[in-house]
């Protein structure tokens, strides 16, 4: 006869094995999903563009952020972290990224949105490198699954330029 401890151990081992197998199948099934998110980012207005007392440039802008991220949601998606960044180059750095806005999308119903906002975080460059600077607005997203590995991607929108003079 087997003891109670031996039977409990066998049942627990079997349960954990089945759970691990189900998690692996769930994670692998996400590879069959081919998401096709869309987004539009517009700079509606440069509210101010100034040189701060320490010599750094600072920009405040009004943005229109529209996106349809519904295709990122599967039955294995827990949430999607999304953020908009301004990306530009300077003589010192080939890529500068400044986060302007972010959000967490918890459901497929929230994944189609359009908001009008000012930059949530300060757009500051160390130095006076922003006058007349071309920059891209990029929407990044990170899909956080219930099980499996996290994935990330982005959409880049080009053709934005800051004013030559301070306002």
C-alpha positions as CSV (number, residue, x, y, z in Angstrom):
1,X,0.0,0.0,0.0
2,X,1.1,3.5,-0.8
3,X,1.0,6.1,2.0
4,X,-1.2,9.3,1.9
5,X,2.0,11.4,1.3
6,X,3.0,9.3,-1.7
7,X,-0.5,9.6,-3.3
8,X,-0.7,13.4,-2.7
9,X,2.8,13.8,-4.2
10,X,1.7,11.8,-7.3
11,X,-1.5,13.8,-7.7
12,X,0.4,17.2,-7.3
13,X,3.1,16.2,-9.8
14,X,0.4,15.1,-12.3
15,X,-1.5,18.4,-11.9
16,X,1.6,20.6,-12.3
17,X,2.6,18.6,-15.4
18,X,-0.9,19.1,-17.0
19,X,-0.8,22.9,-16.0
20,X,2.7,23.3,-17.6
21,X,1.5,21.6,-20.8
22,X,-1.6,23.8,-21.0
23,X,0.6,27.0,-20.5
24,X,2.9,25.8,-23.3
25,X,0.0,25.2,-25.6
26,X,-1.5,28.6,-24.8
27,X,1.9,30.3,-25.4
28,X,2.4,28.5,-28.7
29,X,-1.1,29.3,-29.9
30,X,-0.3,33.0,-29.7
31,X,2.3,32.5,-32.5
32,X,-0.6,31.8,-34.9
33,X,-2.0,35.3,-34.3
34,X,-0.9,37.9,-36.9
35,X,-1.8,41.3,-35.4
36,X,-2.3,44.3,-37.7
37,X,-2.7,47.4,-35.4
38,X,-3.2,50.8,-36.9
39,X,-2.4,54.3,-35.4
40,X,-2.4,57.9,-36.4
41,X,-0.5,60.6,-34.5
42,X,-0.9,64.3,-35.2
43,X,0.8,67.3,-33.7
44,X,-2.1,69.8,-33.4
45,X,-0.2,72.7,-31.9
46,X,3.1,73.6,-30.4
47,X,1.9,75.2,-27.2
48,X,5.3,76.6,-26.2
49,X,8.9,76.1,-27.3
50,X,11.4,77.7,-24.9
51,X,14.9,77.7,-23.7
52,X,15.0,77.0,-19.9
53,X,17.3,78.9,-17.6
54,X,19.7,75.9,-17.5
55,X,20.1,76.1,-21.3
56,X,17.9,73.1,-22.1
57,X,15.2,73.2,-24.7
58,X,11.6,72.4,-23.6
59,X,8.5,71.8,-25.8
60,X,4.9,71.4,-25.0
61,X,2.6,70.2,-27.7
62,X,-1.0,69.2,-28.3
63,X,-1.4,65.7,-29.8
64,X,-4.2,63.7,-31.3
65,X,-3.6,60.0,-30.7
66,X,-5.9,57.5,-32.5
67,X,-5.3,53.8,-32.6
68,X,-7.0,50.5,-33.2
69,X,-5.0,47.9,-31.3
70,X,-7.9,45.3,-31.1
71,X,-5.9,42.8,-33.1
72,X,-3.3,42.6,-30.4
73,X,-5.8,41.0,-28.0
74,X,-6.2,37.2,-28.0
75,X,-7.6,35.0,-25.2
76,X,-4.0,34.9,-23.8
77,X,-3.5,38.7,-23.6
78,X,-3.5,40.2,-20.1
79,X,-2.9,43.8,-21.0
80,X,-1.1,46.1,-23.5
81,X,1.2,48.9,-22.5
82,X,1.3,51.6,-25.1
83,X,3.3,54.8,-25.3
84,X,4.1,57.6,-27.8
85,X,7.7,58.8,-28.1
86,X,9.3,61.6,-30.0
87,X,12.5,60.3,-31.6
88,X,15.3,62.5,-33.1
89,X,19.0,62.5,-33.5
90,X,21.6,65.0,-32.3
91,X,25.4,65.3,-32.9
92,X,26.0,63.6,-29.5
93,X,23.4,60.7,-29.9
94,X,22.2,59.0,-32.9
95,X,18.8,58.2,-31.3
96,X,17.1,60.2,-28.6
97,X,13.7,59.0,-27.4
98,X,11.4,61.1,-25.2
99,X,8.2,59.6,-24.0
100,X,5.3,62.0,-24.5
101,X,2.2,59.9,-23.5
102,X,1.5,56.4,-22.2
103,X,-1.4,54.2,-21.2
104,X,-2.4,50.7,-20.2
105,X,-5.1,48.9,-22.2
106,X,-6.8,46.2,-20.2
107,X,-9.4,44.9,-22.6
108,X,-10.2,44.6,-26.3
109,X,-13.1,47.1,-25.8
110,X,-10.6,49.8,-24.7
111,X,-8.2,49.0,-27.6
112,X,-9.8,51.3,-30.1
113,X,-9.4,54.9,-28.9
114,X,-8.9,58.5,-30.0
115,X,-7.7,61.1,-27.5
116,X,-6.7,64.7,-27.7
117,X,-4.0,65.5,-25.1
118,X,-0.9,67.5,-24.4
119,X,2.3,65.7,-23.8
120,X,2.0,63.9,-20.4
121,X,5.7,64.0,-19.8
122,X,8.1,66.9,-20.4
123,X,9.8,67.0,-23.8
124,X,13.2,68.3,-22.8
125,X,16.5,68.1,-24.6
126,X,19.8,68.6,-22.8
127,X,21.2,71.5,-24.7
128,X,19.7,73.6,-27.5
129,X,19.4,70.9,-30.1
130,X,15.7,71.1,-30.8
131,X,15.4,74.4,-32.9
132,X,14.2,73.4,-36.4
133,X,14.8,69.7,-35.6
134,X,13.0,67.0,-37.5
135,X,11.5,64.3,-35.4
136,X,9.4,61.2,-35.6
137,X,6.4,60.3,-33.5
138,X,6.5,56.6,-32.7
139,X,3.8,54.5,-31.0
140,X,5.3,51.6,-29.1
141,X,3.3,48.7,-27.6
142,X,4.2,45.8,-25.3
143,X,1.7,42.9,-25.2
144,X,1.8,41.2,-21.8
145,X,0.3,37.7,-22.0
146,X,-1.2,35.7,-19.2
147,X,1.4,33.0,-20.0
148,X,4.4,33.0,-22.3
149,X,6.8,35.7,-23.5
150,X,6.0,39.3,-23.8
151,X,6.1,40.9,-27.3
152,X,6.7,44.4,-28.5
153,X,6.4,46.4,-31.7
154,X,6.0,49.9,-32.9
155,X,4.6,52.2,-35.7
156,X,6.8,55.1,-36.8
157,X,5.2,58.3,-38.2
158,X,7.8,60.6,-39.9
159,X,7.8,64.2,-41.1
160,X,7.4,66.4,-38.0
161,X,9.5,69.5,-37.4
162,X,9.9,71.9,-34.5
163,X,10.0,75.7,-35.0
164,X,13.3,77.4,-35.7
165,X,12.6,80.1,-33.1
166,X,11.6,79.9,-29.5
167,X,8.0,80.9,-28.6
